[in-house]
Amino acid sequence: MRKSILLGTAAWMMFALAACSSGQVPVQATTAAAQTAAPAETQAQETAAEEVPTEEETTEEETAAETEAEPVAEETTAEETTAEETKAEEPEEPPFPVFTGTPSVADIVVAEVDTEIAGEGSSRELRMNLYSPDGIKEATPVVIYVHGGKWSTGDYTCSSLMDGNKENGTFLACMNMLNYGCSVVTADYRLSQEASYPAMIWDLKGQIRYLRAHAEELNIDPDRIIVWGESAGGQLVNILGTTDGVEELEGDVGGNLEYSSKPTAVVDYFGMTEILQLAPDQYVRPYVQSFQSLYDTNDAQAATRAQLLGFGGEVEGEGNAYLRGELGNPGNPYENPEIPEYDQAALHRAYLASALNFVSADDCPFFICQGGMDFRVAMVQSERLFDALTKEGVETYLFTSTLQSHGNQGPFADDAAARFVCNQFGLEEPSLY
């Protein structure tokens, strides 16, 4: 409002000045004509004319005074207007913290991978970024961050998590491990619109092998590698932690097959553990999310959970609800020769995507974190994994809170995750006080 008033004032003064000027020209022309017509004037008239300023002269003096004064008003108005415009142009503070670190080694190419869903014969480079802690010369342990995004969004740069415009607490908690002397790798994997599962697992196992094969040049410890994932990334790290030696899930991405793809430990933030049960687990929790939204998110043919298994788009099939209805074979509930071949393949992918199918006594330690009010993944999914690992005698920790949903888990949870990582790596653990 102030800006419009000032601009209005300036416009009025310019209008007034123009009006005065337009009045001067005719007066000056009339006076000149009178002097030409009557050149002989009396001395008294000339003296009077010299002593008393003419109307024209008076007007010129007043105009000059106004002209001298006016730039000050204009200058003030311009300054205030500029201040108002600058204030309006200042970017708003982002709602979440900003991460300003830069990779010590950027865009590391691990392999060329097929992306046939994106286009026949298409491919792209699989890359990762390495962040190193300051002031440490010896080889450091590594935490690999695996981004979420429903298996359909995100990349190894994690740029959408850095500018503070998106909830990023779990990402920042992982990057904070730099302050404990760990290196952090932001990993890459093919998305569901590029390749069907388990391509994502092949990509991540290939990156673990790559880090071990290039440990010396990257100045990292190949025997201390922890994977840290959230949401879809949590599902992926759960598989990484439970499928060592499962040939079908190893793949050969990037080569280096003489190296192990088994992580030292897993940090799982609200990751899925039984893909076909996501919807039923949530249907009994109507206080968290509406039934229609749950169906659209989990069971619809176009849902990202269905896309992970190969449904959606131009692919035939009914989605995860259909597959769930075909479970029940006494020998293997994920095998059903009575359904179409493509659906059999999707059912098998669902088997490979559920960590509960692979838990064994030789699995690495787990830290599991999830909020009780999670609207995307029911808390019972984490509880089942915790229970299965406990029965096998695997070192496992479960951190939960009734206050948290699907996203930031708060400082208590993040501190507990940091203590777990430091403990597994043999580093000094953060103080509780």
DASULPE-V976095 format. One record per residue. N is the residue number from 1. RES is the residue in three letters. OMEGA is omega in whole degrees, -180 to 180 (none if undefined). Layout:
N:RES:OMEGA / N:RES:OMEGA
This chain:
1:MET:180 / 2:ARG:-179 / 3:LYS:-178 / 4:SER:177 / 5:ILE:-179 / 6:LEU:179 / 7:LEU:178 / 8:GLY:179 / 9:THR:-180 / 10:ALA:-180 / 11:ALA:179 / 12:TRP:-179 / 13:MET:178 / 14:MET:177 / 15:PHE:-180 / 16:ALA:-180 / 17:LEU:179 / 18:ALA:180 / 19:ALA:179 / 20:CYS:-177 / 21:SER:-179 / 22:SER:176 / 23:GLY:-176 / 24:GLN:-173 / 25:VAL:179 / 26:PRO:-179 / 27:VAL:179 / 28:GLN:179 / 29:ALA:179 / 30:THR:-180 / 31:THR:179 / 32:ALA:179 / 33:ALA:180 / 34:ALA:-180 / 35:GLN:179 / 36:THR:-177 / 37:ALA:-177 / 38:ALA:-176 / 39:PRO:-176 / 40:ALA:176 / 41:GLU:179 / 42:THR:180 / 43:GLN:-178 / 44:ALA:180 / 45:GLN:179 / 46:GLU:180 / 47:THR:180 / 48:ALA:-180 / 49:ALA:179 / 50:GLU:-176 / 51:GLU:-177 / 52:VAL:-180 / 53:PRO:177 / 54:THR:179 / 55:GLU:-179 / 56:GLU:-179 / 57:GLU:180 / 58:THR:-180 / 59:THR:179 / 60:GLU:-180 / 61:GLU:-180 / 62:GLU:180 / 63:THR:178 / 64:ALA:179 / 65:ALA:180 / 66:GLU:-179 / 67:THR:179 / 68:GLU:-177 / 69:ALA:-171 / 70:GLU:179 / 71:PRO:178 / 72:VAL:180 / 73:ALA:180 / 74:GLU:-180 / 75:GLU:179 / 76:THR:-180 / 77:THR:180 / 78:ALA:180 / 79:GLU:-179 / 80:GLU:178 / 81:THR:179 / 82:THR:179 / 83:ALA:179 / 84:GLU:-179 / 85:GLU:179 / 86:THR:179 / 87:LYS:-179 / 88:ALA:-177 / 89:GLU:-179 / 90:GLU:-179 / 91:PRO:178 / 92:GLU:177 / 93:GLU:178 / 94:PRO:-177 / 95:PRO:-178 / 96:PHE:-179 / 97:PRO:-179 / 98:VAL:174 / 99:PHE:-174 / 100:THR:-179 / 101:GLY:178 / 102:THR:-178 / 103:PRO:172 / 104:SER:172 / 105:VAL:-174 / 106:ALA:171 / 107:ASP:177 / 108:ILE:-179 / 109:VAL:-179 / 110:VAL:-177 / 111:ALA:169 / 112:GLU:-175 / 113:VAL:180 / 114:ASP:176 / 115:THR:-170 / 116:GLU:177 / 117:ILE:179 / 118:ALA:180 / 119:GLY:-177 / 120:GLU:179 / 121:GLY:-177 / 122:SER:179 / 123:SER:175 / 124:ARG:178 / 125:GLU:174 / 126:LEU:-173 / 127:ARG:172 / 128:MET:176 / 129:ASN:179 / 130:LEU:175 / 131:TYR:-178 / 132:SER:178 / 133:PRO:-179 / 134:ASP:169 / 135:GLY:180 / 136:ILE:-177 / 137:LYS:-178 / 138:GLU:180 / 139:ALA:-175 / 140:THR:171 / 141:PRO:-173 / 142:VAL:169 / 143:VAL:178 / 144:ILE:177 / 145:TYR:179 / 146:VAL:-173 / 147:HIS:173 / 148:GLY:180 / 149:GLY:176 / 150:LYS:-178 / 151:TRP:-174 / 152:SER:178 / 153:THR:178 / 154:GLY:176 / 155:ASP:-174 / 156:TYR:-180 / 157:THR:-179 / 158:CYS:-176 / 159:SER:-179 / 160:SER:180 / 161:LEU:-174 / 162:MET:-172 / 163:ASP:176 / 164:GLY:-180 / 165:ASN:-180 / 166:LYS:179 / 167:GLU:-170 / 168:ASN:-175 / 169:GLY:-179 / 170:THR:176 / 171:PHE:-179 / 172:LEU:178 / 173:ALA:177 / 174:CYS:-180 / 175:MET:179 / 176:ASN:178 / 177:MET:172 / 178:LEU:-179 / 179:ASN:177 / 180:TYR:177 / 181:GLY:178 / 182:CYS:165 / 183:SER:178 / 184:VAL:176 / 185:VAL:173 / 186:THR:-169 / 187:ALA:180 / 188:ASP:170 / 189:TYR:179 / 190:ARG:-179 / 191:LEU:-174 / 192:SER:176 / 193:GLN:177 / 194:GLU:-178 / 195:ALA:179 / 196:SER:173 / 197:TYR:13 / 198:PRO:180 / 199:ALA:-179 / 200:MET:179 / 201:ILE:177 / 202:TRP:-179 / 203:ASP:-177 / 204:LEU:177 / 205:LYS:177 / 206:GLY:180 / 207:GLN:176 / 208:ILE:178 / 209:ARG:179 / 210:TYR:-179 / 211:LEU:179 / 212:ARG:-179 / 213:ALA:-177 / 214:HIS:-175 / 215:ALA:-176 / 216:GLU:-178 / 217:GLU:179 / 218:LEU:179 / 219:ASN:178 / 220:ILE:180 / 221:ASP:-176 / 222:PRO:-178 / 223:ASP:180 / 224:ARG:-180 / 225:ILE:178 / 226:ILE:176 / 227:VAL:-174 / 228:TRP:-178 / 229:GLY:178 / 230:GLU:178 / 231:SER:177 / 232:ALA:176 / 233:GLY:176 / 234:GLY:176 / 235:GLN:-178 / 236:LEU:180 / 237:VAL:174 / 238:ASN:177 / 239:ILE:179 / 240:LEU:-176 / 241:GLY:-175 / 242:THR:-173 / 243:THR:178 / 244:ASP:178 / 245:GLY:176 / 246:VAL:-169 / 247:GLU:-176 / 248:GLU:-178 / 249:LEU:-180 / 250:GLU:-177 / 251:GLY:179 / 252:ASP:-179 / 253:VAL:177 / 254:GLY:-179 / 255:GLY:-180 / 256:ASN:-174 / 257:LEU:176 / 258:GLU:180 / 259:TYR:-180 / 260:SER:175 / 261:SER:-178 / 262:LYS:178 / 263:PRO:177 / 264:THR:-180 / 265:ALA:-178 / 266:VAL:168 / 267:VAL:-175 / 268:ASP:174 / 269:TYR:176 / 270:PHE:177 / 271:GLY:179 / 272:MET:180 / 273:THR:-180 / 274:GLU:-163 / 275:ILE:-177 / 276:LEU:-180 / 277:GLN:-178 / 278:LEU:-178 / 279:ALA:179 / 280:PRO:179 / 281:ASP:-179 / 282:GLN:-178 / 283:TYR:180 / 284:VAL:-180 / 285:ARG:-177 / 286:PRO:178 / 287:TYR:-179 / 288:VAL:-176 / 289:GLN:-179 / 290:SER:-180 / 291:PHE:-178 / 292:GLN:179 / 293:SER:178 / 294:LEU:179 / 295:TYR:-179 / 296:ASP:-177 / 297:THR:-170 / 298:ASN:-167 / 299:ASP:-180 / 300:ALA:-178 / 301:GLN:-178 / 302:ALA:-180 / 303:ALA:-178 / 304:THR:176 / 305:ARG:178 / 306:ALA:178 / 307:GLN:179 / 308:LEU:-177 / 309:LEU:175 / 310:GLY:178 / 311:PHE:177 / 312:GLY:179 / 313:GLY:-178 / 314:GLU:-176 / 315:VAL:179 / 316:GLU:178 / 317:GLY:-175 / 318:GLU:-180 / 319:GLY:-172 / 320:ASN:178 / 321:ALA:177 / 322:TYR:-179 / 323:LEU:-179 / 324:ARG:178 / 325:GLY:-179 / 326:GLU:176 / 327:LEU:173 / 328:GLY:176 / 329:ASN:-177 / 330:PRO:-179 / 331:GLY:179 / 332:ASN:-176 / 333:PRO:-180 / 334:TYR:177 / 335:GLU:179 / 336:ASN:-178 / 337:PRO:-178 / 338:GLU:-178 / 339:ILE:-179 / 340:PRO:-175 / 341:GLU:-179 / 342:TYR:180 / 343:ASP:175 / 344:GLN:179 / 345:ALA:179 / 346:ALA:179 / 347:LEU:178 / 348:HIS:176 / 349:ARG:178 / 350:ALA:176 / 351:TYR:-178 / 352:LEU:-176 / 353:ALA:-176 / 354:SER:-175 / 355:ALA:-179 / 356:LEU:180 / 357:ASN:-172 / 358:PHE:-177 / 359:VAL:179 / 360:SER:-174 / 361:ALA:-178 / 362:ASP:178 / 363:ASP:180 / 364:CYS:178 / 365:PRO:-178 / 366:PHE:165 / 367:PHE:-176 / 368:ILE:-178 / 369:CYS:179 / 370:GLN:178 / 371:GLY:-178 / 372:GLY:-180 / 373:MET:180 / 374:ASP:-177 / 375:PHE:179 / 376:ARG:-180 / 377:VAL:-179 / 378:ALA:-178 / 379:MET:-177 / 380:VAL:177 / 381:GLN:177 / 382:SER:-180 / 383:GLU:179 / 384:ARG:179 / 385:LEU:178 / 386:PHE:-179 / 387:ASP:-179 / 388:ALA:179 / 389:LEU:178 / 390:THR:-180 / 391:LYS:180 / 392:GLU:178 / 393:GLY:180 / 394:VAL:178 / 395:GLU:-173 / 396:THR:178 / 397:TYR:178 / 398:LEU:179 / 399:PHE:-180 / 400:THR:179 / 401:SER:176 / 402:THR:-173 / 403:LEU:-170 / 404:GLN:179 / 405:SER:-178 / 406:HIS:-176 / 407:GLY:-179 / 408:ASN:-180 / 409:GLN:175 / 410:GLY:-174 / 411:PRO:179 / 412:PHE:-180 / 413:ALA:-178 / 414:ASP:176 / 415:ASP:179 / 416:ALA:178 / 417:ALA:179 / 418:ALA:178 / 419:ARG:179 / 420:PHE:-179 / 421:VAL:180 / 422:CYS:179 / 423:ASN:-179 / 424:GLN:-179 / 425:PHE:-177 / 426:GLY:178 / 427:LEU:177 / 428:GLU:-177 / 429:GLU:178 / 430:PRO:-179 / 431:SER:176 / 432:LEU:-175 / 433:TYR:none
